[in-house]
């Protein structure tokens, strides 16, 4: 005679699944606060200014190599060379293919730097509001221009991809000091998920520094360790209080985990309380599914039955 509803064992969420879900939520939380990880990297010294080229006039607003500045200098030199050779403004206009007013403006300028005013100088850019974000992502090691362009478009950027690529190209080709990179979010989440006594002394010091610099990651560490105590000591009755404490902190990834636990609260409480586990049964089910996928379309049920029994 089968068991009635009152005699059935309560459904139990495997503890391995619970810990796996918590691990993923913790890594997402650390990634959302990756700026705090820079506290582990000493501040880089200010780079020394590059010496100005000898042939560049003092006080020039544009350095040699700027395409607008170089083009202006070359046109200015060509106009004045023809004028000094005795050509008229109309003759210079025909030979250089320039508008007469442009030739007149170049001829009136004693040096090309007198022409470095107007729309190109100190002009604001649609990218200016997004440069701090690009700088942060660049410091995180994300240097792909297309990926960064895709990230700032949802933030409201209306400019072109070429503008982002040009800005990153300038950063890529500029001289900058070699600095150590902060640890990755996965590394830091591994420290948080590990037993404190298993961490090396440098890892403990770095985790302590991060917790001091970031209240959110400090709260994350406390919640993870509290959950680990519930799991190892079978203290499922503490789960409601743990969920309430999680909701008090600004940790969206843990809020998502807490919402999932609420939807299956009885099974999770049983998993944190009861001593037995369904992990072995789930392992057998996964093994049978693997055998079935291996034999799909190649053999019949009899061979599958033998493989399952003999395995």
N, C-alpha and C positions, 0 to 999 in steps of 0.2 A: 504493500500500500504506500503510495507516494506521500510526501510531506504536504501538509496543508499550508496556507499562507502564513499562519502563525509559527509554523515550525521551520520555515525557510531561513537559511543563514543570511544575514544582512549583506548587501552588496558592498564591496570594499574597493576603493581606489588604490592601485599599487603605489607604494612609496617611491619607487624608482621614477614613475611618471610624474609624481608631485615634485620631486627634486629636480628633474629635468626641466619642467616648466618654470620652476623658480630660477634655475640657472639662466635660462634664456631671458627671463624678465630682468634679472640682475645685470646681464651684459647690455641689454638695451638701455637700462637706466644709467649705466656708466657712460655709454656712448653719448647720451643726451647731455651729460655734464663733462664732456671731454676737455673743456677749457680748464677745469680744475686740475687736470693732470700736468699742466705746464708748471705747476708749483714745484715739481721735481726736477725741473731743468733750470740751471742758473741763467741769469740774464746775460744775453750776448753783449759784448762790448760794441760801442758805436763804431761803424766802419769809418776809416779815414777818408776824407774827401779826395776824389781823384784830381790830380794836378791838371790845370787847364793847358791845352796845347799852346805852344809858343806863338803860332801864327794866328791865334784867336784874339781879337781885340778885347781889352779889359772891359768888364762890365757888360758883355754881350748877353742878352737874355736867352739865347739859344746856343747850345754847344755845337761844335762841328759834328756832322753826322745826322743832324735833323734835316729831313728831306726838304721841308719848306725853307729852312734857313740856307741850306746849300744851294737850292735853286735860285733863291733871291740873290745870293752872293755872285753866282755865275752870270746871271742876267745883268746885274749891276756892272760887273767887270766888262761884259761884252758891249753894253751900251756906251760906257765911258771910253773903251778902246776905240770904237768907231768914231765917237765925237772928237777924240784927240787926234784921229787921223784926218779930220776935216770934213766928215760927212755931216749932212743936215739931219734934223730929226725925222723928216720924211724918208730920207734914204735909210736911216737906221730902222725905221718902221718896216720898210719893204724888205730889207735884208734879214731881219730877225723874225718877221712875221708877227709882230706885236702890235697892239692898238696904239694909236698916237698918244693918247692920254697916259698910257702905261709907260711909253718911252719918255714922255715929258716928266713923269713922276720919278723915274729912275735917274734921269739926267739932273734933276734938281737936288737929289740926295747926294751929299758929299761922301758918305760911306754907307754900306748896305745896312748897318745897324740902325740907321735912321728910319728904315722902312719896316722895322720889326715892331710894329704896333698894329692893333686892329683885331680882327676876328680870331686869329690863332693864338694870341697872347693872353694867358690867364683865362682862357675860355672854360666855362663850366661844362661838365659832361654828364650825360644821363647815367653814367656808371658811377659817379662820385658817391652816391648814397649806398652803393653796394660794395665799394672797395674794402671797408672794414670786414665784411663777411668773406670776401675773396681772400683777404690777407689771413684771416683765421683758418680757413680751409687749406690755404697754401702751407701754413705752418703745421697743419695736421698731416701734411704729406700728400694732399690731393692736388695734383698739378695738371690734370687733364682739362684743357680749356672747354671742350664740348660738354663734359660732365658738369663743370661748374656753371656753364651757361644754362644748362637744363635745371640746375638747382635754384638759380636766382630768378628765372622766369616766373615760377609760381609766387615768388615774393613780390612781384610787381615790376620787374625790369622790362622795359619796352625797347631797349636798344638791340643792336645786332650782335651776332656771335663774333664777327670780326673785331669788334671793339674789345670784347673780353679777351680774345686771343692776343691782341696787340698789348693789352695791359699785362697779361701773364708773360708774354715774350720779353717785355722790359724787365720784369722781375727775374726771369730765367737767365737773362744775359748780364744782369747787374752783379757786381761783386758783393758778396755777403759773407760774413764769418761762418765757419763751420761750427755748428752747435749740436749738442746731443738731442735726440728726439725723445719725447715723453713716452712712457709705456703705453701700449695699446689698450683699448677698453677690454679686450678679452683677457689680457694679462692681469689687469687690475681686478676684474670680476673673478678671476681665478684665485687671487689673494683673498677676496671677500668670502668666497665659497669654501675655502680651505679651513681646516682647524688651525687656530692661532699658533698652537705649539709646533705645527709642521712647517711653518714659514721660517725662512732664514732671518737672521737679524737685520740685514739690509732691507728685506721685503717688509718686515714688521715696521721699520722706521719710515719707509716710503708710504705704506698704508696709513700710518699715523699722521704723516704730513698731509696726505690727501683728505683725511677725515677732518683735520683741523681747518683746512682751507675751504671745504665744501660741506655745509650742513646737510645737504640732501644725500650725499654719499655716506656721511656719518650715520644718518637715519637708515639708509639702505643696509649698511653693515649690521646695525643692531637688529633689524627685522630678519635678515638672513640667518644670523646666529640664533635668534630666538626660535625661528622655524626649525632649524637643525636640532635644537634641544627638544622641541616637541616631537620631532620625528624619531630621534634615537631613544628617548626616554618614554615613549608611548604616552604622551600627554595631550591627547586629542581634545580633552575638555577645555584647553586653553585656546583653541582655534578661534572662537568668537571674539575674545579679547584681542588676539593678534590681528584679526581683520579690522577691528575698530582702530587699532593703533596705526595700521598701514594707511587707512583713509585719512588720517590726520596730517600726513606729510605730502609734499608736492612730488610724488613719484608716480607719474601716469602709467608706466609699465607695470608696477605692482598693483595699481588700481584695476588694470585689466585682468591681472591674475586673480585678484580678490573677487571680481565679478564672476569669473568662471568658477571659482570655488563655491560661491553662494548658490550657483545653479545646481551644484551637486554636493551640497554641504553634508548630507548624511553619509555618502560614500567616502568623502574625504575624512570626515571625523572617524569613521570606522577604520580607514587605512592608517590613521595616526594613533589608533587605540588598540586594535585587535592584534594578537601575536602572529596569526597565520597570514599567508600571502597567496595570491593567485598567480604569482609570477611564473611558477613552473608550468601551470596549465597554459598560460599565454605563450610560453616558450614552445610547448608542443604544438599549439595551433599555428604559430608562425612557421615551425619546421614543416608541418604538413602543407601549408600554403606554398612554401618554397618548392617542395617536391612536386606539387601539382603544377606550378608554373614551369618547372623544368620539363615536365612530360606533356604539356598541353599540345594536343594535336599529333602526338607521336605514339601513344600507347593507350591501352584501355584501362578500365577500373581494376582489373585483376592484378596487373603489374603494380599499379599504384598501391593497392592493398598490401601486396607483399613487401614493397619497399618500406611502407609505414611500419608494418609489424616487425620486419627484420632490423630496422634501424634502431 
